[in-house]
Every structure is written in structure tokens, then in C-alpha cells.
Amino acid sequence: MFLRPLADRMRPQTFDDIAGQPHLFSKNGLLRRMVQSGRITNMIFYGPPGTGKTTAADIIAKNSDMTLFRLNATTASLSDIKDITQQTNTAIGSGGILLYLDEIQYFNRKQQQSLLEYIEDGRITLITSTTENPYFYIYPAIISRSAVFEFKPVRPEECVPVLQKALKTLNEENKTEKTSDDETLCYISKICGGDVRRAIGVLENIFYAADQKIDRDLTDAFIPEIMRGTGAFAADGDDHFDLLSALQKSIRGSDPDASVFYLARLLTAGELLSACRRLQVIASEDIGAAYPLAAAITRACCESAVDLGLPEARIPLVNATVMLATAPKSVTALAAYDAAEADIRDGKGKEIPAHIRDAHYSGAAALGRGIEYLYPHAFDNDWVKQQYLPDDIRDKRYYEYGANKNEQTAKAYWDKIKNK
């Protein structure tokens, strides 16, 4: 008979036993109050690994009369969900079905859309978890029908009591009397970056790696060999999202040294895909029109990195990072979009000018569509003055040229063409 991992054997059974997340599980925690009031709704849990997402789903299921099913989106299919929904007609599903879907970001858009059918009619109450920002990776219609809860990395001082309990359990199971001071346990917590499950695993490895007769006191001297090559030192207690934010802000601030450092932190922690995604965002958001090729170069470097995998992936990614950090910066294009979006939200610009509406159908001319349109390519320099914006914002300026060389070159060209 196999022995379950220590972290699984120690899994909390009540909200009081969960380490960290006081904003969710303390006496006044939002999620705890919802569950105690009998409000079991669709929920999205997001945050780093080992912070209690799966445990919370288990406890919620136990506090309801619902039947819990677990699926992981990395291996599950829609047929698995259909099989579960068939249980609603049986005695086992009489109290309703609670589906815990882990790693939902691995479901594509179509698969996520298909989930709506089951949560809309109440056949399934969905609790899903992800380590990625749900607003980027989960279908908006699912988000709009769910309560979103952020799980944060567990602080070292919150993790120490869990490790004390883990060491006590190991001693009882092995009939030993090994000890460890709080400083060592705190150090383990820090290098595991707020991941309680990982911290327990590291402690367990140290426990068994130590000589059973000689090494009764487990100190941080045992840690480097255990941790070598695992990437655990990269976390240092910081949040996954904080590292991504620090990377972007360092590149935005044109600091190549800090940019390379935070890239290394991410890659040492195994965050290859997250780093690639963020670098591609930066290329368009922060460099933008100042150096339009940055987006294409970054995309090529990221594709190369994914093909290579770590550790070689660091080579194209650090080149992209240095290029972005030292490139001229511009947010003029993004600022133009934000200004246009603000006008749209204010209800402006609803009436598109008739001459630039679609005229490729019979009857368009009778509606006045396209009649006065001037085809720019029929004029010198492929440009002719005409109105494109709706009447109520016809003179609005959204885009302003940046001071960088590329945008100023474009400005000089169009000033010459439009004002000749």
C-alpha cells in the first residue's frame, strides 16, 4: 500500500487550519462568510501553487450537501464533464454537483464556452483554479458568472506552524526526536516562495536526508544540497505577479540591469511561459511606435525560447530583455486607444460617416453609402483630405506623435504630405 505525500496527509480539514489567506478564511474572511451563510456560487480561485486553492474547494464541498468531482484541465475533456452531469439524475447528485476544475487556463476558448451550458442551468456549480491572471485566461462570460478570489503566497511566519506540525508528524511516524529551530523553518518557507506544499516537501526531504542517528537537529546547512537545481531559491517569498510587474517596470524605466535580474528570477523559478507573455506585452505597450520592430523581434525570441526550453531559453530571452530595456519608449499608440475607448464608453461617435460605410451590396447607393468616398491611392502620395471620424468627434485628436526619432520621422513625412 502506497503512502500519500506528507503534504496531502496534512491537508487542512477546516478553514481554521489553512495557513495564510486571512482575507479569505479568518473569522471575518469574505469566502468563509459566504460559505457559512450557505452561499455556494461559481468561484474562481487564482494565485501561486501551494496556497490552499484545492484545500478550500474540499472544505467548501464538506460544508455543503453537494457531491464533489475533480478534474484537471491539462488532461480533462468535455466528455469528462458530460459524464459528470449525467450524475445529476442519480441519487449521488441529488444535492447538486460541485465541480473543481484545476488549471482552467489549459482549456481553450471553445471548451470554456461549453462549460457555460452546465453552470447556466445550475446542473454544475463550478469552482475553478488557475495560477494565471483569470482576466487574461478565462472566458469573460465565466468570470461574469463567478466570484473571483485571489490566493496570495503564504508569508513565512504563517508557514512556520505548518512546518512544526509536519516535523512532529514525521517524528511520530518514524519514532524519532529530530528538532529544528524556527529560523530554519522560516528559511525553508522563504525559499519556497509562499508555497506551503513545497515547503512541506522540502522539510520531508531534509528529514530523510539527515543521518538518522547523528543529525538530530535539522539546520539550514542541509538545505542547499536538497534545493540545488530545483529553482526554489528564485522565489524568496515574492509573489509571482510581483516579479512580472517588477520586470515590466524595470524595462519601462530603461534599466537593463534590473530587467535582467527579474528575468533571471522568473526563469530560475521555471516561469518560462509567463516571462514570454509579459515580454511580448512590454514590446507593444512600452516600446510601441518608438521602435515597431521590437514586437516582431520579441515574438521571435519568445518562440525560440519555447522551442529550446530551459536552460537554453534564457539566451534569446535575455537578448529580448536587453533590447527592450535599451530601446526608446513610447505609449502614444496605447494612449490614443485609451482616449478613444473613453469616448466610446461615453456614447460618442455612434454614427459612422456615410461615405466610409460598407458599399459592397445592392441598395447601398440608395442609402447614400460610399457615394462621396475618395480613394486615397488615386491621389498623389496616396493621401487626400476627407472626414473619417463621426460628426460629433470629427475634430478629435487621439494620437499625438512621440518625441522619439521614429515617430518624429513619421510626423515630418506626414506634415510635408498633408500641408504641402
N, C-alpha and C positions, 0 to 999 in steps of 0.2 A: 504494500500500500504506500503510495507516494505521500510525501509531507508537503503541504502547501507552504509557499513562501511566508516568512515571518510577518511581512507587512500585511499579507492577506489574512493571516490568523489573528492579527491585532486590529483588524478593521473595526472602527467605531460602530457601536450599535445605537447610539443616541446622539442628538445634536450637541449635548454637553461634552461628549467625548472627542468631538472633532477639533483638531489643532488649528488655531488661526481662524480667519474669516469671522471676526466678531460682528461685522456689519451685516452678516447673514444669519449667524447661528447663536448669538448671545441672547439673553432673555428678551431684549428688545430688537433683535435682528429681524430684518424685513422678511426673509424667507421663512424663518421659524414661525413668525406670527401668522403668515399666510397659511402655512400647513396646519398649525394648531386651530385656526378658525375653520378648517375644513375646506379651504380654498386650494384645490389641486388643479392647476391650469397647465396649459402647454408652457414649457420653460426651456430657455437656452442658457446653458452654463458655459462660460468661456474663461480661459485662464491657463497658466502653465500646467504641466503634468504634476501629479502628486499633491494636489492642493485640495482634494476632497470632493471632486465632482461626482465620481461614481458612487462614493460612500453616501453622499447626500441623496442621490436617487434611490439607493437601497433603503435609507431611513424613511424617506417620503412614502415609499411603497408599503413599508411596515406600518406606517401611521394612517394608512387608508385601507379600504377593503378591496383594493384593486389588485389584479394579477400582474406581476412584473415580468416583462420579457426584455432580454438584452440582445442587441445587435451591434456589430461594428461595421461602419460604412466602408472600411477597407476591404471587407470580404462579403458583405451582405448584398442582396439584390432585391428588387421589388417583389419577386416571387416569395422571398422570405417574409416580407411584410404582409403580403396577401395571405400566406399561411397563418400568420398570427391573427389577422382579422377574422378568419373563419372561427376562431375560438370564441368570438362574441356570442355565438349561438349555442354555446355549451355552458355547462354549469360552472366550469372553471372561469369563464369570463363574465359571470353574472354580475360581478361588482364593477365591471369595466376593466379595460386593459390599459396598463401603463407601459409604454414602450420607451426603453432607454436606448437611444441611438448614439453611439460614441463616434467621434471623429467625422461628423456630418460633412465637413469640408471636402471629403472624398466622394460624396455623392455629386453627380453632375446636375446641371440645372433641370433637366427633364426628370431625373429621379426625385429631386427635391420638390418639383411641382406636383409630382404624383402623390407625394405624402399629403398634400392639401385635402385630397378627396377623403382621406381617413380621419383627419383631425377636424375637418369642417363639420362632418355629420356626427362627431362625437364617438365614433367607434374606437378611436385611439386617443389617449392623452399622451402627448409626446414630450419627453424630456430628452434633449439632445445636448451633447457637449462638443466643444472644439477648443483647440489650443490657438486658433487664429481669430482675428477680429471678425465677429459674426456679420458686421455690417459690410464687410468685403466679400464674405464667402457663403453666406446663407441667403437664399431666395427671399426678397423683401416681403412677399406675402406670408411667409412663415414667421418672419420677425414680427410682422404686424399682428399676428395672432398669438404671440407668445410674450411671456415676461422674461426679460434678459437680466441675468445676474453675472457679475464679474467675480471670479475667484482670484485672489491675489496670492503671490508667493508667501509662504508661511515664514514669519520672522524667526530668527534663530532662537530667541528666548521662548517663543511659543512651541518650538520643536523639541527643546531640551527635555521637558517632561515626558514626551513620547519616547525619546531615546532611553531615558531612565527606565521606563516601563519595559522597553524592548530588551534591555540588558538584564533586567530582573527575570523576564521570561526565559531568556537563553540560559541563565544560571540555573533556574528551576528545571528546565528540560535536560540539562547536561550535568546536573548535580555538581556545579562548580560555584566558586565565590569570586569571580572576577569583578573588578571595580573600574570605574572611570570617573574623572572629575568633570564638573560642569563645563569647564573651559574647553576640554577636548570635545565634549558632546556639542558644544556651541560651534566649535570649529568645523565639525562634520556638517552641521546644519548650514553653515555659511557656504562651504564649498559645494554643497548640493543645491544651492540657489533657491531655497524655499520649497524644494520637492521633498515632502515627508517620506514618501515611499522609497525614494532613492536613498535618503539618509538612513533609513532603517536597514536597507540592503547593504550599505557601506559598513555600518556598525556590525552587522551579522558577519560580513567577510572578515573584518578585523578580529572579531571574536574567535573565529575558527582558524585564522592565520596565526594568531598568537600561540606560543607554546603552552600547552595545557598545564604543564607543571611549573614553568618558570615565570611566564608573563601573566601574572595575576592582575596587574594594573595596566589597563589599556590606555595608552597616551597617544598624543598626536604623532609620535615617532613611527607608529605603524601605518600612518595614513598615506604618505607619498607612494610607497610601493603598491598599495591597494588601488590607488586612484590613477596611477600612471597610465596615460593613453586613453583614459575614459572621457576626458573633456570636462570633468566636473569642476576643475579649478576655474573654468571660464565664468561660471555663473556668479560666484562671490556675493550671493544674496540679492542681486539686482533682478528687476523684472525684465522678462523677455521684451515687452513693449517699450520699456525704458531704454534698452540697448538700441533698438531700432530708431527710437526718437533721437538718441544721442548721436547715432551715425548720421542721420539726415541733417541735424542741426550743425554738426561739425563740418559736413560738406557744404551746407548752405553758408556757413561762416568762413569758407575758404581756408580751413585749417587742415592741411593734408596729414599732419602728424596724428591729431585726434581722430581723423577719419579712418586712417589705417588701424589705429588702436581698437576702435569699436568694431571694425570689420573683423579683426582678429578675435575679439571677444565672441562675436557671433559664430564664427566658423569653428573656433575651438569648442564651442558648445554644441556643434553639429547643426547649426541653424543655416544650412546652405540655401534652402529654398526661400526662407524669409529674407535673407540678405539679398538674394537675386531680385525678389519682388520689390524690395524697398529701393534698391539702386535704380531700377527702371522707373519707379515713380519720381525719384530725385532728378533723373535726367530730363524729364519733361516739366516737372514742377519748378525746379530751382534754377536750371540752366536755360531751358526753354529756347526762346528765339535768339538768345545771345550766341548760341552755338547749336543749331538744329541737328547737326550730325551726332551730337552727344547721345541722343536717344538710340540711334542705329548702332553706334559703337558699343554702348552699354548692353543693348539687346544681344549683340554678337558675343560679347564677353560672358554674359549670363548663360546663353545657350551652350557655349563651350564649357563653362564651369559645370553645368548639369551633366553634360556628356562625360566629362572627365571624372567627376566625383571627387570627394576629399581624399587625400590632402592636396592633389594637384589643382583642384578647383580654385585654390587661393591665388594662383598665378594670374589667370585672366581677371579675377575679381579685384585684386589689389591694383591692377593696371587701370581698370574702370574707375575705381575709387579715387585714385590719384588724379586721373584725368578730370573727373567731375569736381574734385575739390579745388583744382587749379584753373578750371575753366571760368570764363566770365559768367556772371549770373544775371538772370532776368526773370521777372514774374509778370511781365507786361501782358502776355497772352492769357495767363490764368486770371489776372486781374480784370481783363476785358470780359472773360466769360462770367466771372462772378458778378460784375456790374450788369451784364445782360440778363443773367438769371434773376437778379433782384428786380429788374423791371418787369420780367415775365410774371414773377410772383405778385407783383403789384397790379397785374391785369393790363399792362401796357402792350402795345404792338400786336394786337389780335388780328387786325385786318391787313393781310399781305397785299401790297400794291398789285393791281390787276395785270400790269404789263409783265410781271415776272412770275405769275401763276402758271401752272401747267396748262399748255395749249395743245397737247397731243391727243385730242379726241374730237369727234364730230360735235358741233354745237358750241365749242369753246369760243369761237369768234363772236357768236351771237351773245355770249355773256361778257364780251369785252376782254377775254383772256389773251394776253400776249400780243395784242394788236400794236401797241406802241413800244414794244421791246426793241432795243438797239443792240445788235450783236457785236460785242467788243472786237472780235477778231476781224471784223470788216473795216476797222478804223486803224489809223496809224498807231504804232506801238501797242496794239491790242487793247486800247482803252478808249472809252467815251463816257462823258459825264451823264449820269442818269440816276434816278432815285431807286434805292433798294430797300431802305427801311420803311416800315409803316408810317403813315402820315403823322401819328401822334408823337413819334420819336424820330422823325425824319432827320433832324439835325444833331442827334445824339452822337457823342464820341465815346466809344468803349475802349478802343485800343489806342494807346499812346506809345510812340517809339521809345525804347530804352536808350540809355546813353552809351551802350556798348558799340563796338566797331561794326558788328554785323547789322544791327538794327539801324544804326545811323547811315550805313551804306544803302540799305533799302530805302530809308527815308529820303536821302539825297536823290536817288533814282526817281522815286515817285513824285517828289517835289518838282523835278525837272519835267517829267511827263505831264503831270496834271496842271502845272502852272505856266506852261510854255505859251 
